[in-house]
Amino acid sequence: MERLRDRLTEAGPETTLWVSESEYRFSRVLMRLVGVLMPGAFRKQSRQHMQDFKAFAELGKDVREAKD
């Protein structure tokens, strides 16, 4: 199970602060092991989602387009 909480707040006239909190709870033993051994993978995926949203918000870039 994953819980997400995103907050967007005005930080200035042309600036928005985005705070994203993620909590992962695994019910299966294998996923618990993955969570313990590879926590960086979850942070990396979250960071990629944030960068994709930033590209969309600032540049209008559709991240669904092929990245080849």
C-alpha positions, 0 to 999 in steps of 0.5 A, a space after each residue: 500500500 502506498 500513501 501520498 500527500 502532495 502540497 502546492 503552496 505559493 512561494 513567490 509571485 512566479 514560484 510554487 513550492 511542491 512538497 510530496 510525502 510518500 509512505 510505503 507499506 508492504 504486506 508481502 515478505 518479498 516486497 518488504 525485503 525489496 523495500 529494505 534492500 533497495 530504498 533508493 529505487 523508491 526515492 528515484 521513482 518519486 523524483 522522476 515523477 516530480 521531474 516529469 510533472 515539472 516538465 509538464 507544468 513549466 514547459 508543457 512537455 507530455 511525458 507520455 511521449 517516447 523518451 527514446 
